[in-house]
């Protein structure tokens, strides 16, 4: 995400090479999973399988970092 913000802040490169994301505006193209449910549905994006905080928590436990 840091590289996306630094080198492609408006998402032009992503929209060019990932046509499924071309309909998104601004920096939302870098994090489409954060769109509200109705907006995700309008772009035919699935709901996240695992929420990021939950996934990170599971990773930390698996690595014994908790």
mmCIF file of the N, C-alpha and C atoms, coordinates in Angstrom:
data_MODEL
# 
_entry.id   MODEL 
# 
loop_
_atom_site.group_PDB 
_atom_site.id 
_atom_site.type_symbol 
_atom_site.label_atom_id 
_atom_site.label_alt_id 
_atom_site.label_comp_id 
_atom_site.label_asym_id 
_atom_site.label_entity_id 
_atom_site.label_seq_id 
_atom_site.pdbx_PDB_ins_code 
_atom_site.Cartn_x 
_atom_site.Cartn_y 
_atom_site.Cartn_z 
_atom_site.occupancy 
_atom_site.B_iso_or_equiv 
_atom_site.pdbx_formal_charge 
_atom_site.auth_seq_id 
_atom_site.auth_comp_id 
_atom_site.auth_asym_id 
_atom_site.auth_atom_id 
_atom_site.pdbx_PDB_model_num 
ATOM 1   N N  . UNK A 1 1  ? 0.822   -1.176  0.000   1.00 0.00 ? 1  UNK A N  1 
ATOM 2   C CA . UNK A 1 1  ? 0.000   0.000   0.000   1.00 0.00 ? 1  UNK A CA 1 
ATOM 3   C C  . UNK A 1 1  ? 0.876   1.253   0.000   1.00 0.00 ? 1  UNK A C  1 
ATOM 4   N N  . UNK A 1 2  ? 1.992   1.178   0.690   1.00 0.00 ? 2  UNK A N  1 
ATOM 5   C CA . UNK A 1 2  ? 2.880   2.342   0.714   1.00 0.00 ? 2  UNK A CA 1 
ATOM 6   C C  . UNK A 1 2  ? 3.401   2.651   -0.684  1.00 0.00 ? 2  UNK A C  1 
ATOM 7   N N  . UNK A 1 3  ? 3.760   1.616   -1.429  1.00 0.00 ? 3  UNK A N  1 
ATOM 8   C CA . UNK A 1 3  ? 4.237   1.848   -2.799  1.00 0.00 ? 3  UNK A CA 1 
ATOM 9   C C  . UNK A 1 3  ? 3.118   2.374   -3.690  1.00 0.00 ? 3  UNK A C  1 
ATOM 10  N N  . UNK A 1 4  ? 1.925   1.870   -3.515  1.00 0.00 ? 4  UNK A N  1 
ATOM 11  C CA . UNK A 1 4  ? 0.795   2.355   -4.314  1.00 0.00 ? 4  UNK A CA 1 
ATOM 12  C C  . UNK A 1 4  ? 0.571   3.843   -4.045  1.00 0.00 ? 4  UNK A C  1 
ATOM 13  N N  . UNK A 1 5  ? 0.581   4.215   -2.774  1.00 0.00 ? 5  UNK A N  1 
ATOM 14  C CA . UNK A 1 5  ? 0.382   5.636   -2.442  1.00 0.00 ? 5  UNK A CA 1 
ATOM 15  C C  . UNK A 1 5  ? 1.518   6.500   -2.991  1.00 0.00 ? 5  UNK A C  1 
ATOM 16  N N  . UNK A 1 6  ? 2.728   5.975   -2.971  1.00 0.00 ? 6  UNK A N  1 
ATOM 17  C CA . UNK A 1 6  ? 3.886   6.749   -3.408  1.00 0.00 ? 6  UNK A CA 1 
ATOM 18  C C  . UNK A 1 6  ? 3.971   6.850   -4.934  1.00 0.00 ? 6  UNK A C  1 
ATOM 19  N N  . UNK A 1 7  ? 3.813   5.729   -5.630  1.00 0.00 ? 7  UNK A N  1 
ATOM 20  C CA . UNK A 1 7  ? 4.091   5.709   -7.069  1.00 0.00 ? 7  UNK A CA 1 
ATOM 21  C C  . UNK A 1 7  ? 2.852   5.774   -7.962  1.00 0.00 ? 7  UNK A C  1 
ATOM 22  N N  . UNK A 1 8  ? 1.685   5.487   -7.427  1.00 0.00 ? 8  UNK A N  1 
ATOM 23  C CA . UNK A 1 8  ? 0.459   5.511   -8.233  1.00 0.00 ? 8  UNK A CA 1 
ATOM 24  C C  . UNK A 1 8  ? -0.706  6.020   -7.389  1.00 0.00 ? 8  UNK A C  1 
ATOM 25  N N  . UNK A 1 9  ? -0.578  7.218   -6.823  1.00 0.00 ? 9  UNK A N  1 
ATOM 26  C CA . UNK A 1 9  ? -1.572  7.684   -5.862  1.00 0.00 ? 9  UNK A CA 1 
ATOM 27  C C  . UNK A 1 9  ? -2.988  7.789   -6.417  1.00 0.00 ? 9  UNK A C  1 
ATOM 28  N N  . UNK A 1 10 ? -3.134  8.094   -7.693  1.00 0.00 ? 10 UNK A N  1 
ATOM 29  C CA . UNK A 1 10 ? -4.495  8.207   -8.241  1.00 0.00 ? 10 UNK A CA 1 
ATOM 30  C C  . UNK A 1 10 ? -4.976  6.904   -8.876  1.00 0.00 ? 10 UNK A C  1 
ATOM 31  N N  . UNK A 1 11 ? -4.133  5.864   -8.897  1.00 0.00 ? 11 UNK A N  1 
ATOM 32  C CA . UNK A 1 11 ? -4.535  4.555   -9.381  1.00 0.00 ? 11 UNK A CA 1 
ATOM 33  C C  . UNK A 1 11 ? -4.532  4.374   -10.891 1.00 0.00 ? 11 UNK A C  1 
ATOM 34  N N  . UNK A 1 12 ? -3.913  5.272   -11.624 1.00 0.00 ? 12 UNK A N  1 
ATOM 35  C CA . UNK A 1 12 ? -3.891  5.194   -13.090 1.00 0.00 ? 12 UNK A CA 1 
ATOM 36  C C  . UNK A 1 12 ? -3.280  3.885   -13.574 1.00 0.00 ? 12 UNK A C  1 
ATOM 37  N N  . UNK A 1 13 ? -2.152  3.516   -13.017 1.00 0.00 ? 13 UNK A N  1 
ATOM 38  C CA . UNK A 1 13 ? -1.467  2.279   -13.436 1.00 0.00 ? 13 UNK A CA 1 
ATOM 39  C C  . UNK A 1 13 ? -2.337  1.054   -13.137 1.00 0.00 ? 13 UNK A C  1 
ATOM 40  N N  . UNK A 1 14 ? -2.910  1.014   -11.958 1.00 0.00 ? 14 UNK A N  1 
ATOM 41  C CA . UNK A 1 14 ? -3.753  -0.124  -11.578 1.00 0.00 ? 14 UNK A CA 1 
ATOM 42  C C  . UNK A 1 14 ? -4.943  -0.236  -12.526 1.00 0.00 ? 14 UNK A C  1 
ATOM 43  N N  . UNK A 1 15 ? -5.609  0.871   -12.800 1.00 0.00 ? 15 UNK A N  1 
ATOM 44  C CA . UNK A 1 15 ? -6.771  0.840   -13.688 1.00 0.00 ? 15 UNK A CA 1 
ATOM 45  C C  . UNK A 1 15 ? -6.407  0.358   -15.087 1.00 0.00 ? 15 UNK A C  1 
ATOM 46  N N  . UNK A 1 16 ? -5.213  0.685   -15.530 1.00 0.00 ? 16 UNK A N  1 
ATOM 47  C CA . UNK A 1 16 ? -4.787  0.268   -16.872 1.00 0.00 ? 16 UNK A CA 1 
ATOM 48  C C  . UNK A 1 16 ? -4.578  -1.240  -16.934 1.00 0.00 ? 16 UNK A C  1 
ATOM 49  N N  . UNK A 1 17 ? -3.958  -1.809  -15.922 1.00 0.00 ? 17 UNK A N  1 
ATOM 50  C CA . UNK A 1 17 ? -3.558  -3.211  -15.972 1.00 0.00 ? 17 UNK A CA 1 
ATOM 51  C C  . UNK A 1 17 ? -4.513  -4.161  -15.259 1.00 0.00 ? 17 UNK A C  1 
ATOM 52  N N  . UNK A 1 18 ? -5.459  -3.630  -14.500 1.00 0.00 ? 18 UNK A N  1 
ATOM 53  C CA . UNK A 1 18 ? -6.464  -4.473  -13.836 1.00 0.00 ? 18 UNK A CA 1 
ATOM 54  C C  . UNK A 1 18 ? -7.840  -3.930  -14.237 1.00 0.00 ? 18 UNK A C  1 
ATOM 55  N N  . UNK A 1 19 ? -8.338  -4.359  -15.400 1.00 0.00 ? 19 UNK A N  1 
ATOM 56  C CA . UNK A 1 19 ? -9.589  -3.806  -15.920 1.00 0.00 ? 19 UNK A CA 1 
ATOM 57  C C  . UNK A 1 19 ? -10.768 -3.937  -14.964 1.00 0.00 ? 19 UNK A C  1 
ATOM 58  N N  . UNK A 1 20 ? -10.778 -4.962  -14.112 1.00 0.00 ? 20 UNK A N  1 
ATOM 59  C CA . UNK A 1 20 ? -11.880 -5.120  -13.157 1.00 0.00 ? 20 UNK A CA 1 
ATOM 60  C C  . UNK A 1 20 ? -11.974 -3.939  -12.197 1.00 0.00 ? 20 UNK A C  1 
ATOM 61  N N  . UNK A 1 21 ? -10.871 -3.220  -12.019 1.00 0.00 ? 21 UNK A N  1 
ATOM 62  C CA . UNK A 1 21 ? -10.855 -2.088  -11.093 1.00 0.00 ? 21 UNK A CA 1 
ATOM 63  C C  . UNK A 1 21 ? -10.993 -0.748  -11.805 1.00 0.00 ? 21 UNK A C  1 
ATOM 64  N N  . UNK A 1 22 ? -11.123 -0.757  -13.108 1.00 0.00 ? 22 UNK A N  1 
ATOM 65  C CA . UNK A 1 22 ? -11.136 0.490   -13.871 1.00 0.00 ? 22 UNK A CA 1 
ATOM 66  C C  . UNK A 1 22 ? -12.323 1.393   -13.545 1.00 0.00 ? 22 UNK A C  1 
ATOM 67  N N  . UNK A 1 23 ? -13.405 0.841   -13.016 1.00 0.00 ? 23 UNK A N  1 
ATOM 68  C CA . UNK A 1 23 ? -14.569 1.652   -12.690 1.00 0.00 ? 23 UNK A CA 1 
ATOM 69  C C  . UNK A 1 23 ? -14.477 2.375   -11.360 1.00 0.00 ? 23 UNK A C  1 
ATOM 70  N N  . UNK A 1 24 ? -13.442 2.113   -10.594 1.00 0.00 ? 24 UNK A N  1 
ATOM 71  C CA . UNK A 1 24 ? -13.287 2.769   -9.295  1.00 0.00 ? 24 UNK A CA 1 
ATOM 72  C C  . UNK A 1 24 ? -12.577 4.103   -9.462  1.00 0.00 ? 24 UNK A C  1 
ATOM 73  N N  . UNK A 1 25 ? -12.911 5.042   -8.608  1.00 0.00 ? 25 UNK A N  1 
ATOM 74  C CA . UNK A 1 25 ? -12.307 6.369   -8.697  1.00 0.00 ? 25 UNK A CA 1 
ATOM 75  C C  . UNK A 1 25 ? -11.305 6.582   -7.566  1.00 0.00 ? 25 UNK A C  1 
ATOM 76  N N  . UNK A 1 26 ? -10.341 7.436   -7.851  1.00 0.00 ? 26 UNK A N  1 
ATOM 77  C CA . UNK A 1 26 ? -9.370  7.844   -6.840  1.00 0.00 ? 26 UNK A CA 1 
ATOM 78  C C  . UNK A 1 26 ? -8.616  6.685   -6.223  1.00 0.00 ? 26 UNK A C  1 
ATOM 79  N N  . UNK A 1 27 ? -8.143  6.884   -5.005  1.00 0.00 ? 27 UNK A N  1 
ATOM 80  C CA . UNK A 1 27 ? -7.314  5.875   -4.354  1.00 0.00 ? 27 UNK A CA 1 
ATOM 81  C C  . UNK A 1 27 ? -8.088  4.623   -3.916  1.00 0.00 ? 27 UNK A C  1 
ATOM 82  N N  . UNK A 1 28 ? -9.426  4.622   -4.039  1.00 0.00 ? 28 UNK A N  1 
ATOM 83  C CA . UNK A 1 28 ? -10.182 3.417   -3.670  1.00 0.00 ? 28 UNK A CA 1 
ATOM 84  C C  . UNK A 1 28 ? -9.784  2.227   -4.524  1.00 0.00 ? 28 UNK A C  1 
ATOM 85  N N  . UNK A 1 29 ? -9.185  2.487   -5.678  1.00 0.00 ? 29 UNK A N  1 
ATOM 86  C CA . UNK A 1 29 ? -8.759  1.409   -6.563  1.00 0.00 ? 29 UNK A CA 1 
ATOM 87  C C  . UNK A 1 29 ? -7.697  0.523   -5.889  1.00 0.00 ? 29 UNK A C  1 
ATOM 88  N N  . UNK A 1 30 ? -6.984  1.062   -4.929  1.00 0.00 ? 30 UNK A N  1 
ATOM 89  C CA . UNK A 1 30 ? -5.937  0.297   -4.248  1.00 0.00 ? 30 UNK A CA 1 
ATOM 90  C C  . UNK A 1 30 ? -6.488  -0.582  -3.127  1.00 0.00 ? 30 UNK A C  1 
ATOM 91  N N  . UNK A 1 31 ? -7.677  -0.284  -2.638  1.00 0.00 ? 31 UNK A N  1 
ATOM 92  C CA . UNK A 1 31 ? -8.253  -1.061  -1.536  1.00 0.00 ? 31 UNK A CA 1 
ATOM 93  C C  . UNK A 1 31 ? -9.745  -1.302  -1.776  1.00 0.00 ? 31 UNK A C  1 
ATOM 94  N N  . UNK A 1 32 ? -10.095 -2.010  -2.847  1.00 0.00 ? 32 UNK A N  1 
ATOM 95  C CA . UNK A 1 32 ? -11.515 -2.201  -3.147  1.00 0.00 ? 32 UNK A CA 1 
ATOM 96  C C  . UNK A 1 32 ? -12.264 -2.989  -2.088  1.00 0.00 ? 32 UNK A C  1 
ATOM 97  N N  . UNK A 1 33 ? -11.558 -3.774  -1.290  1.00 0.00 ? 33 UNK A N  1 
ATOM 98  C CA . UNK A 1 33 ? -12.207 -4.542  -0.232  1.00 0.00 ? 33 UNK A CA 1 
ATOM 99  C C  . UNK A 1 33 ? -12.767 -3.644  0.858   1.00 0.00 ? 33 UNK A C  1 
ATOM 100 N N  . UNK A 1 34 ? -12.351 -2.383  0.912   1.00 0.00 ? 34 UNK A N  1 
ATOM 101 C CA . UNK A 1 34 ? -12.849 -1.459  1.930   1.00 0.00 ? 34 UNK A CA 1 
ATOM 102 C C  . UNK A 1 34 ? -14.124 -0.738  1.504   1.00 0.00 ? 34 UNK A C  1 
ATOM 103 N N  . UNK A 1 35 ? -14.549 -0.929  0.261   1.00 0.00 ? 35 UNK A N  1 
ATOM 104 C CA . UNK A 1 35 ? -15.783 -0.302  -0.190  1.00 0.00 ? 35 UNK A CA 1 
ATOM 105 C C  . UNK A 1 35 ? -16.958 -0.855  0.601   1.00 0.00 ? 35 UNK A C  1 
ATOM 106 N N  . UNK A 1 36 ? -17.981 -0.015  0.855   1.00 0.00 ? 36 UNK A N  1 
ATOM 107 C CA . UNK A 1 36 ? -19.185 -0.524  1.526   1.00 0.00 ? 36 UNK A CA 1 
ATOM 108 C C  . UNK A 1 36 ? -19.836 -1.617  0.671   1.00 0.00 ? 36 UNK A C  1 
ATOM 109 N N  . UNK A 1 37 ? -20.551 -2.514  1.307   1.00 0.00 ? 37 UNK A N  1 
ATOM 110 C CA . UNK A 1 37 ? -21.172 -3.648  0.633   1.00 0.00 ? 37 UNK A CA 1 
ATOM 111 C C  . UNK A 1 37 ? -21.905 -3.311  -0.657  1.00 0.00 ? 37 UNK A C  1 
ATOM 112 N N  . UNK A 1 38 ? -22.794 -2.297  -0.658  1.00 0.00 ? 38 UNK A N  1 
ATOM 113 C CA . UNK A 1 38 ? -23.519 -1.991  -1.898  1.00 0.00 ? 38 UNK A CA 1 
ATOM 114 C C  . UNK A 1 38 ? -22.595 -1.553  -3.039  1.00 0.00 ? 38 UNK A C  1 
ATOM 115 N N  . UNK A 1 39 ? -21.544 -0.816  -2.721  1.00 0.00 ? 39 UNK A N  1 
ATOM 116 C CA . UNK A 1 39 ? -20.605 -0.396  -3.766  1.00 0.00 ? 39 UNK A CA 1 
ATOM 117 C C  . UNK A 1 39 ? -19.814 -1.584  -4.290  1.00 0.00 ? 39 UNK A C  1 
ATOM 118 N N  . UNK A 1 40 ? -19.399 -2.480  -3.390  1.00 0.00 ? 40 UNK A N  1 
ATOM 119 C CA . UNK A 1 40 ? -18.712 -3.696  -3.837  1.00 0.00 ? 40 UNK A CA 1 
ATOM 120 C C  . UNK A 1 40 ? -19.617 -4.498  -4.750  1.00 0.00 ? 40 UNK A C  1 
ATOM 121 N N  . UNK A 1 41 ? -20.880 -4.631  -4.376  1.00 0.00 ? 41 UNK A N  1 
ATOM 122 C CA . UNK A 1 41 ? -21.839 -5.397  -5.179  1.00 0.00 ? 41 UNK A CA 1 
ATOM 123 C C  . UNK A 1 41 ? -22.042 -4.747  -6.547  1.00 0.00 ? 41 UNK A C  1 
ATOM 124 N N  . UNK A 1 42 ? -22.079 -3.415  -6.591  1.00 0.00 ? 42 UNK A N  1 
ATOM 125 C CA . UNK A 1 42 ? -22.266 -2.711  -7.863  1.00 0.00 ? 42 UNK A CA 1 
ATOM 126 C C  . UNK A 1 42 ? -21.124 -2.986  -8.828  1.00 0.00 ? 42 UNK A C  1 
ATOM 127 N N  . UNK A 1 43 ? -19.934 -3.248  -8.305  1.00 0.00 ? 43 UNK A N  1 
ATOM 128 C CA . UNK A 1 43 ? -18.767 -3.553  -9.137  1.00 0.00 ? 43 UNK A CA 1 
ATOM 129 C C  . UNK A 1 43 ? -18.526 -5.060  -9.231  1.00 0.00 ? 43 UNK A C  1 
ATOM 130 N N  . UNK A 1 44 ? -19.441 -5.834  -8.668  1.00 0.00 ? 44 UNK A N  1 
ATOM 131 C CA . UNK A 1 44 ? -19.371 -7.293  -8.691  1.00 0.00 ? 44 UNK A CA 1 
ATOM 132 C C  . UNK A 1 44 ? -18.130 -7.830  -7.966  1.00 0.00 ? 44 UNK A C  1 
ATOM 133 N N  . UNK A 1 45 ? -17.735 -7.142  -6.878  1.00 0.00 ? 45 UNK A N  1 
ATOM 134 C CA . UNK A 1 45 ? -16.634 -7.611  -6.047  1.00 0.00 ? 45 UNK A CA 1 
ATOM 135 C C  . UNK A 1 45 ? -17.219 -8.430  -4.909  1.00 0.00 ? 45 UNK A C  1 
ATOM 136 N N  . UNK A 1 46 ? -16.590 -9.537  -4.560  1.00 0.00 ? 46 UNK A N  1 
ATOM 137 C CA . UNK A 1 46 ? -17.098 -10.347 -3.446  1.00 0.00 ? 46 UNK A CA 1 
ATOM 138 C C  . UNK A 1 46 ? -16.795 -9.690  -2.100  1.00 0.00 ? 46 UNK A C  1 
ATOM 139 N N  . UNK A 1 47 ? -17.524 -10.102 -1.099  1.00 0.00 ? 47 UNK A N  1 
ATOM 140 C CA . UNK A 1 47 ? -17.215 -9.670  0.263   1.00 0.00 ? 47 UNK A CA 1 
ATOM 141 C C  . UNK A 1 47 ? -15.889 -10.304 0.670   1.00 0.00 ? 47 UNK A C  1 
ATOM 142 N N  . UNK A 1 48 ? -15.131 -9.636  1.534   1.00 0.00 ? 48 UNK A N  1 
ATOM 143 C CA . UNK A 1 48 ? -13.880 -10.234 2.016   1.00 0.00 ? 48 UNK A CA 1 
ATOM 144 C C  . UNK A 1 48 ? -14.172 -11.554 2.738   1.00 0.00 ? 48 UNK A C  1 
ATOM 145 N N  . UNK A 1 49 ? -13.306 -12.526 2.557   1.00 0.00 ? 49 UNK A N  1 
ATOM 146 C CA . UNK A 1 49 ? -13.475 -13.817 3.218   1.00 0.00 ? 49 UNK A CA 1 
ATOM 147 C C  . UNK A 1 49 ? -13.083 -13.698 4.687   1.00 0.00 ? 49 UNK A C  1 
ATOM 148 N N  . UNK A 1 50 ? -11.989 -12.997 4.941   1.00 0.00 ? 50 UNK A N  1 
ATOM 149 C CA . UNK A 1 50 ? -11.510 -12.768 6.308   1.00 0.00 ? 50 UNK A CA 1 
ATOM 150 C C  . UNK A 1 50 ? -11.196 -11.287 6.438   1.00 0.00 ? 50 UNK A C  1 
ATOM 151 N N  . UNK A 1 51 ? -11.698 -10.667 7.488   1.00 0.00 ? 51 UNK A N  1 
ATOM 152 C CA . UNK A 1 51 ? -11.393 -9.259  7.729   1.00 0.00 ? 51 UNK A CA 1 
ATOM 153 C C  . UNK A 1 51 ? -9.902  -9.124  8.034   1.00 0.00 ? 51 UNK A C  1 
ATOM 154 N N  . UNK A 1 52 ? -9.282  -8.076  7.548   1.00 0.00 ? 52 UNK A N  1 
ATOM 155 C CA . UNK A 1 52 ? -7.846  -7.887  7.724   1.00 0.00 ? 52 UNK A CA 1 
ATOM 156 C C  . UNK A 1 52 ? -7.411  -7.973  9.190   1.00 0.00 ? 52 UNK A C  1 
ATOM 157 N N  . UNK A 1 53 ? -8.065  -7.271  10.117  1.00 0.00 ? 53 UNK A N  1 
ATOM 158 C CA . UNK A 1 53 ? -7.619  -7.376  11.518  1.00 0.00 ? 53 UNK A CA 1 
ATOM 159 C C  . UNK A 1 53 ? -7.685  -8.821  12.039  1.00 0.00 ? 53 UNK A C  1 
ATOM 160 N N  . UNK A 1 54 ? -8.730  -9.543  11.651  1.00 0.00 ? 54 UNK A N  1 
ATOM 161 C CA . UNK A 1 54 ? -8.855  -10.933 12.091  1.00 0.00 ? 54 UNK A CA 1 
ATOM 162 C C  . UNK A 1 54 ? -7.736  -11.783 11.488  1.00 0.00 ? 54 UNK A C  1 
ATOM 163 N N  . UNK A 1 55 ? -7.445  -11.569 10.221  1.00 0.00 ? 55 UNK A N  1 
ATOM 164 C CA . UNK A 1 55 ? -6.374  -12.315 9.559   1.00 0.00 ? 55 UNK A CA 1 
ATOM 165 C C  . UNK A 1 55 ? -5.021  -12.058 10.193  1.00 0.00 ? 55 UNK A C  1 
ATOM 166 N N  . UNK A 1 56 ? -4.753  -10.790 10.511  1.00 0.00 ? 56 UNK A N  1 
ATOM 167 C CA . UNK A 1 56 ? -3.481  -10.453 11.162  1.00 0.00 ? 56 UNK A CA 1 
ATOM 168 C C  . UNK A 1 56 ? -3.384  -11.080 12.545  1.00 0.00 ? 56 UNK A C  1 
ATOM 169 N N  . UNK A 1 57 ? -4.518  -11.084 13.242  1.00 0.00 ? 57 UNK A N  1 
ATOM 170 C CA . UNK A 1 57 ? -4.561  -11.705 14.561  1.00 0.00 ? 57 UNK A CA 1 
ATOM 171 C C  . UNK A 1 57 ? -4.260  -13.200 14.467  1.00 0.00 ? 57 UNK A C  1 
ATOM 172 N N  . UNK A 1 58 ? -4.871  -13.866 13.492  1.00 0.00 ? 58 UNK A N  1 
ATOM 173 C CA . UNK A 1 58 ? -4.635  -15.298 13.294  1.00 0.00 ? 58 UNK A CA 1 
ATOM 174 C C  . UNK A 1 58 ? -3.163  -15.553 12.932  1.00 0.00 ? 58 UNK A C  1 
ATOM 175 N N  . UNK A 1 59 ? -2.590  -14.702 12.102  1.00 0.00 ? 59 UNK A N  1 
ATOM 176 C CA . UNK A 1 59 ? -1.178  -14.850 11.719  1.00 0.00 ? 59 UNK A CA 1 
ATOM 177 C C  . UNK A 1 59 ? -0.265  -14.720 12.929  1.00 0.00 ? 59 UNK A C  1 
ATOM 178 N N  . UNK A 1 60 ? -0.521  -13.706 13.742  1.00 0.00 ? 60 UNK A N  1 
ATOM 179 C CA . UNK A 1 60 ? 0.319   -13.491 14.935  1.00 0.00 ? 60 UNK A CA 1 
ATOM 180 C C  . UNK A 1 60 ? 0.247   -14.699 15.871  1.00 0.00 ? 60 UNK A C  1 
ATOM 181 N N  . UNK A 1 61 ? -0.963  -15.237 16.052  1.00 0.00 ? 61 UNK A N  1 
ATOM 182 C CA . UNK A 1 61 ? -1.108  -16.430 16.921  1.00 0.00 ? 61 UNK A CA 1 
ATOM 183 C C  . UNK A 1 61 ? -0.361  -17.618 16.313  1.00 0.00 ? 61 UNK A C  1 
ATOM 184 N N  . UNK A 1 62 ? -0.482  -17.793 15.002  1.00 0.00 ? 62 UNK A N  1 
ATOM 185 C CA . UNK A 1 62 ? 0.184   -18.927 14.344  1.00 0.00 ? 62 UNK A CA 1 
ATOM 186 C C  . UNK A 1 62 ? 1.694   -18.821 14.454  1.00 0.00 ? 62 UNK A C  1 
ATOM 187 N N  . UNK A 1 63 ? 2.213   -17.603 14.419  1.00 0.00 ? 63 UNK A N  1 
ATOM 188 C CA . UNK A 1 63 ? 3.655   -17.395 14.508  1.00 0.00 ? 63 UNK A CA 1 
ATOM 189 C C  . UNK A 1 63 ? 4.147   -17.312 15.954  1.00 0.00 ? 63 UNK A C  1 
ATOM 190 N N  . UNK A 1 64 ? 3.210   -17.388 16.908  1.00 0.00 ? 64 UNK A N  1 
ATOM 191 C CA . UNK A 1 64 ? 3.575   -17.304 18.311  1.00 0.00 ? 64 UNK A CA 1 
ATOM 192 C C  . UNK A 1 64 ? 3.987   -15.908 18.739  1.00 0.00 ? 64 UNK A C  1 
ATOM 193 N N  . UNK A 1 65 ? 3.485   -14.905 18.063  1.00 0.00 ? 65 UNK A N  1 
ATOM 194 C CA . UNK A 1 65 ? 3.851   -13.522 18.382  1.00 0.00 ? 65 UNK A CA 1 
ATOM 195 C C  . UNK A 1 65 ? 2.877   -12.868 19.363  1.00 0.00 ? 65 UNK A C  1 
ATOM 196 N N  . UNK A 1 66 ? 1.870   -13.571 19.779  1.00 0.00 ? 66 UNK A N  1 
ATOM 197 C CA . UNK A 1 66 ? 0.903   -13.005 20.727  1.00 0.00 ? 66 UNK A CA 1 
ATOM 198 C C  . UNK A 1 66 ? 1.313   -13.220 22.138  1.00 0.00 ? 66 UNK A C  1 
# 
